[in-house]
């Protein structure tokens, strides 16, 4: 029995899977001949899978699969004509209304190669940064906070920290339900190492019921809780002043307001919504635990003050000097399988590729690397703002890939009306039955999870190979290929990609150029820049190993 190693299609834990077939001929494999198990050698899950992962093969039974491009009228169209139509519509729209009249809305379900080509197409050639993703809805608060404090969208923690931590703090995260494999690892570490589990959540969730301490705070009280904790650390002479002086800035600007909260713990407890005894117990545990790991998820990220809450959590770890040490620091739990990979290639409207911003030197580097006459020079419209602009008629053409914004975005009726009124809508999907697909002027058949090949990056920065094990249905194609076809029809050079490996290699070479030019950048996959097709095909899970080492970090962290 042969097996193909791939990656789970669901959450950001990024579990490895092994798909076996009783047939030797994979090209004609039937779903009934397949068996799926966890990949025991994958560092994210060591063979464990949650209920959703165990039933991945059940998702292959689609009642209605899109097999060829079709127009809104229902008329089939070949890929060549579809690519030409999209190219003409986008070119004419930009010529009449300018680059910011077009947009791309992407998905954390896309592979890194898809994301990279989409980002290159829009920001390098269409000259618009109106490229955003549904990952915005679950990750933007954490991204903004890490950019503010660390100077870059980088996550300092990893899964191995769980086994090293004395105290694990989950904030706004029902991890037992949303990241079950990771939560089982937390419980195992809790039992083996006698570590303490603290859950901060207004609701007694399944996760909270496993906690040593459950802080059932008032909704939105996280900011006061952690701002007060910073003050408590200072009041207790527990902050690492040598570290703060050597490696941070801005501490003096915020500590006074933090201590105004912590000077009256009884009053703070009322603000937070917990007893004084519980508040004091948690605060003291943060001091007594030599290694404290904090992890947040949607309860924080989707708050209207999510960025501020995340920064407040980070501040407490900066004050203790617990950044880049095993078992310590802040960790962001990712919702989607490739939200991290999408951010790394610049798949958000607020950044360029390889964690670059829109400064003149960063624009110039990308201009030179892509050999274009300039790139997008300012931030584009983020997800919600993008569809507001669509409703207002400012965006005239949009390409949506791998997501269903009519269902997933707020104010869904408004989104549906905006798409219905938009002059030109392209949707890449695996089924014609989604609410968004039904509003497409051109509907393109994308490859599904079991068919497509490329890479994804999980919450702890591990790059895993996504390997298809089913033959693509009909005329379905990779998203990077579809974008490249349109780009070439628009006369753009630089989209002659033949394989997913060629896309990945270009991305890796770009990271090498960025690292060489901007010494302070941490993101770097230059070691993978020259993979042969065979090496790419056999690439094992590879973790980006930056750990915020003081010796390798020329910047100073910022208390904001």
N, C-alpha and C positions, 0 to 999 in steps of 0.2 A: 504494500500500500504506500503510495507516494504522498507527500505533503507539501503544501505551500504555506510559508509563513507570511502573515500580514498583520494588520492593525484593526482594532475594533472601531466601528463607525460612530460610536455614541459620544461619551463624555471626554473631558480633557485629561483623565487619568492616562489614557493612551495605552491600554492593555494590548499585549501581543497575543495573536491567535494563531492556531495551526489548523489548516483545512486539509483533510485527507480525502482521498478518493479511491474507491475500489477499482476504478477504471485507469488504465495506463495512459489512455489518450485524453489529455485534459481539454483538447479542442472540442471534443464532443461530449464532455462530461454532463451528466444529468444531476439535477439537485438531489434526487433520491439516492444517489451514490455517494453523497458527501457526508463527512463527519467533521464537526468543529469542536476544538478544545482550546484551552488556554496554552500559550507558549511558555513552557516551564523555564526557558532561558531568558525570557524578556525581563529586563530590570524593573519595569513598571508594575508587573503583576505576578511574576514568578509562577505562572500557570493558573492563577485564580481568575475567575470571571464572575460577574454578577448575573442576575437572572436575564437581563436584557442581552448581555454579551453571549450567554449560553444559547440564546434563541435567535441569534443573528441570521441563521439560514432560513428561518421562517419569513424573514423580510424579503426574501427573493421572490415570493409568490405575489407578483403585482397583477391586479385585475386588468389594468390597461396600461400598456407600455408604449411610450412614444418611440417610433421606429424610424422616422424620417422627418425632415423639416416640413412644416406646414404653415400656411398663411391663416389669418384670422377667418377668412371665408371657409376654411377647411380644405382648401386646395393644396395638394402635395406640391413640393418644390424641391429641386435637387440642391445639393450643398453649394455648388458653384453659383447658381442663381441667387440663392439665399445670401451668400457672402457678398455678392455684388450689390444686392438690394440694401443690405445693412450698411455697406461702405458708402454707397451713394447718399443714403438718408443722413448718415452722420456727417459726411463731408458737406452736404448742402446746408444742414442745420448750422454747423459751425461757421460756414461762409456767411450766412445771413444774420445769425444771432450771436456769434462769438463762441469761444471754447466752453464757457461755463453754462451754455445752454444744453450740454449733454452730460450724462452721468452713468456710472456703473455702480450697481448695488450687488455686493458679493456675499459669501457665506462661509462660516467656519467649517462647513462640510467640504469646501474646495480643498484640493491639494496645494502644496506650496508652489509647485510649478504653475498651476493655473493662476494662483494669486500673483505670482511674479510677472507673468506675461500680461495680465490685466493691468497691473500697476504700471508697467513699462508703456503699454499702449496708451493709457489715459494721460499719465503725467509727463511722459517723455515725448509723445507724438501728437496727441490731441491737445496737449497743453492745459489740461484741466486737472485739478485735484479733487474733483467731485467723484471720488472713488471711496466708498465706505462699505461696511459689512454688518451683518446681523450680530457679529461678535461685539459690536459697539454697545449693544443693549445689555451685555453681561460683563464687559471687561473695561469699559472706558474709564471708570472711576479709578480702578487700580492702575491703569496705564498712566493717567495724569498724575497720580500721586507718586508713582515711582520715577516718572520723568522729573517731577519737581524736586524730590528728595535725593535721588541717585544720579540725576543728570541724564538718565537714559531709561528706556522701557525694559528693564531687566529685573528678573525675579531672583532674589538672593538665596532662596531656600530650595531644598530638594527633598524627595521622599525619604532618603536615608536619614535625614534629620529626625524623623519620627522615632527611630530606634535610639537616638542619642539624647533626646530631650528629657528633662526632668518634669517639665510642665508643658502640656499642649493646650493651647487656647483656641477654640473655634468660635468665630464671631459671625453671626448671621449666616450660618452654614448648617443645613440639615444633612450632614455628610453621610449619614447612614442610608439615606435615600438617594442623594444626588451623586455620590462617589462611593458606592458600597465597597469596592475592592480596597480603596484607600482607608475607609473606616475600619474594615476588618484588620488592616495592618496597624491602625492606631490602637485598637482594642488588644491586639496581640502584644504590642509594645507596652501597653499599660499593665498587662498581666505579668509579662516577663521582667520588666524593669521597674515596676512599681511607680511608674510615672503618674502624675496627676492630670486628669482631663477636666478642663473648664469649658463649659458651653455658655455662650452669651446669646440669648435669644428670648424674645418676649413670650414665645410659645414653648410648651413642654413637648418638644418634638421627640421623635424616636432617638435622635442623637442626644438630646438633653437628658433623656432617661438613663443613659449610660454614663453620665458625667459624675465626677466626684463633687463638683460644684456647678450648679446651674444658676446663672444670674438672669432671672426673668425680668429684664429691664423694660422700661417704657419704650415704645417704638420711637426710634430716633435719638435715644439717649446715649448711644455709643460714643458720640463725640465728647460729651461731658464726662463720661466714664473714663476714657483714655486720656483726655486732657487733664482730668483730675489725677490720674495715675502718674502722669509726668511730674505734676507738682508734688505728689506724695513721695516719689523717688528722690526729688531734690530735698524735701523736708527731712527725709530719713538719711540724708548723706549717703545715698546709694548710687548716685550717678558717677560715672567714670570721667572725672574732669580732665585727666590727661588725654583720654581718647577724644573728648569733645574739643579740646583745644587743638589737638593735632590733626583731626580728621573731619571736623564739621564747621559749619558756620550758621549763624542765626539763632543760636541757643539763647543768648541773653535777650533777644527780642520777644521770645514767647514764654519764657519761664515764669515771669512775674504774673501773667494772667493765669497760668496753670496753677500757681501757688495760691492765687485768690480763690480758686475752687477747692483746693486740698486743705486750706487752713481751717475749714469747717466741714469735717467729714459727715457730720449728722445732717447738715443742710444738703450736701452733695448727694447723700444716700436718698433723700427725698426726691431730688431732681432726677436721679437715675431710676428710682422706683424699686430699690431693694433695701433690705435692712442694713443698719450700720454694721452689724456683725458680719454679714455676708460681704459687704463692700470691703471692710477691713481685712477679712480673710483672703479675698482675692488679691488685694494690693500687696499684702505681706507675702503671699505665695509668689508673686512676681519677683520679689526681692530674694526670698529664701531659695527659690529654684535657681540653681547655678546656670541652667540652660533652659530657656523658655522659648518655645516655638509658637507663634501666632499665625493662624490661617483664617482668611475671610473668603466669603463667597457672595451670592446674590443678595442676601439681606443687607449687606453693606454696599455692594456695587450698584444696586438699583435704587438706593436712597438718593434723594435730591441733594444731600450733602455727602454723598459717597466718597468723593475725593478728599474732603476734609477729614472724614472719619479714618480713611486709610492712612492719611498723613499722620494723624494723631497716634495711630498704632505704631507706625514706623518710628515716630519721635521717641517713644518709650524704649525701643530697641537701640536706637542711636545713643540715647542717654546712658545706657548700660554698656555701650561698646559691643553689643552683641550682633554684629553684622559680619557675615562671612565666616562664622565659626560653626562647627558641627553642633547640631541640636538647638541652634539659636536663630532668632530673627523673624522676619515677616515672610509669609508665603501666601501667594494668591492662587486659589483653587479655580481652575479654568472650566468653563461650561462645555465648550465644544471641542471636538477632536483636533482641529487645526487652527484654533484661535491664535495660538502662539506663532505658528508658521506664517499666518496671514499678517500679523503685526511685524514680523521680522522683515518681510519684503516690502513693507510700506503700504499694506492693504487698508489703512485708515486714511481718512481725508486730512488728518492733522499731522501727517508725517510723510517723509520720503523713505526710500528703501534703506535697509540696513540701519534702522534706528536714526536716520538723519532727519534734520528739520529743514526749514526753508531759508536758512542763511545763505548769503551770496556764495561763500566757498563751497557749501554743500550742494547748492544748485549747479555750480560750475563743475564739480567732480562728476555729478551724474550726467551733465551735458556732454562732457568729454568721454565718459565711459560708453554712453549709448550712441555717441557720435551724431548728436542732433544739434539744432541751432538754439536750443534752450529747452527748459523744462517748466512745469507749473511753478510759479513763483510765489504762491501764497496758499494758505490752507483752503481746502474745499469745504463742501457742505457735509456735515455728519448726517447719520441715518435719518433721524426725525426731521431735521432741517431740510434734507434733500427732498423728502416727500411733501413738505410744506411748500417748497419752491416749485415742485411739480404741480401742486394744487393751484398755485398762483400763476401758472403758465410761464414761469421763468425757465424751467427745464422743458425742452421740446422733444428730446429723445433720451431713452434710458434703456440700459441692458441689465437685466436681472439674472443672476446665476445661482442656482442651487438653494434658493430660499423662497419663502411664500409670504411676502410682506403684508398682503391683504389680511392674513391671519395673525402674523406675529408682531406687527407694529401696533403701537397705540393708535386710537382713533381709526379703527380699521375701515369704517364706512368712508371716511375722508380719503384714505389711501386708495380704496377701490374706485371712487369717483375720479380721483386724480389720474389714475392709470387709464381709466376709460376715456378721459378727455385728452390725454397726452397724444400728440400727433404721431409718435412712433415709439412702440414698446417692443423690445426683444426679450424673450425669456428662454433660458437654457434649462431644461428640465428632463426628468426621466418619465414623467407621466403628463398627459394632456389634461388631467382632471383637477389639478390644483386651482384654487381660486384665482391666483395670479396668472397661471398659464392660460386661463380662459380669456384673459384680457390682452393677450399678446397679439401684435400685428405679425410678428414672425416668431414661431415656436421652434426651437432647435433641440434635437435629441442629444442629451448628454449621457455620458456613461455613468452607471450606478456604482455603488461601493464595491460590488463583487467583480466589476469589470475594469475599473480604472487602475492605473499604476502611477506611482509617484512617491512623495514623502509627506509626512505630517510631523509636527513637533508638539509634544505634550506639555503639561503644566510645569514639569521639572526640566524642560529644555532638552528632552531626548528626541532626536530625530529617528523616526522609524520608517521603514519601507512599507508603503501600501502596495500590495501585489494583487492584481486581478487573478481570479481563478475560474471565471465564467467568460465565455466568448461574448463580446459586445453584441447587443441585440440590434438587428437591422442596420441602419446607417449611423448609430450613435457614435459620437466622437469625444475625445478629451476636450475640456474647456480651453486649455492652452492652445490646442490645435485650431479650434473654432475662431478664437481671437486672432491668431496668427493669419488665418485665411483672410479675414476682414482687413487686417492691417496691410497685408500685401495688396489687396484690391484697392486700398487707398493710396498705394504707391510708396508705402513706408519700407525702408530697408532696415534689417535687423530682426526680422521675424522668420528667418529661414530655418527654424528649428525642425529637426528631423525626428528627435526622440525626446522623451521626458528627461533623459540623462543630460542632453545638451542644454536644456533649460536650467536644470539644477547646477551644472558646471558654470554657466554664466553668472548665476546668482552668487555662487561661492567665490568666483573671481572678483565680483563687485565687492563682496565683504572684505576681501584681501586688500583691495584698493582703498576702501574706506578706513580700514585699520591702519594702513601705512600712512595715510594722509592725516588722519585725526587720531593722534596717539591716545587720547583719553577714551576712545570708544572701546566698549567691552565686547560687543557682539563680533564674533569672528568664526567663520567656518572655512577659512582659507585652506585648511588642511584637506578639504574635500574638493578642491577646485579642479583637480585634474583626473577625476575618476574616469576610467574606461567604462564602456557600456557594461562589461562583465562585472567590474568592481561595483558599479552602481546597482546592478541587478542583485548582487549578493551582499549589499551593504547591511551590516549588522546594526542594531540599535546603538546610536552614538549620542552621548550626552555632551552638550556644551558645558565646559567645566569651569567657567568663571565663578569664582567664589568671593569676589570683592576683597581679594588679598590686598593688604595695605601696601605691599611692595609693588603691586601691579596697578594700583588705582591712583592716578595723578590728581584726580579732582578731589574736592571736599564735598562731603554730604551736606545737605541743607535742611535745617529746620524751617518749615514754612508755616 
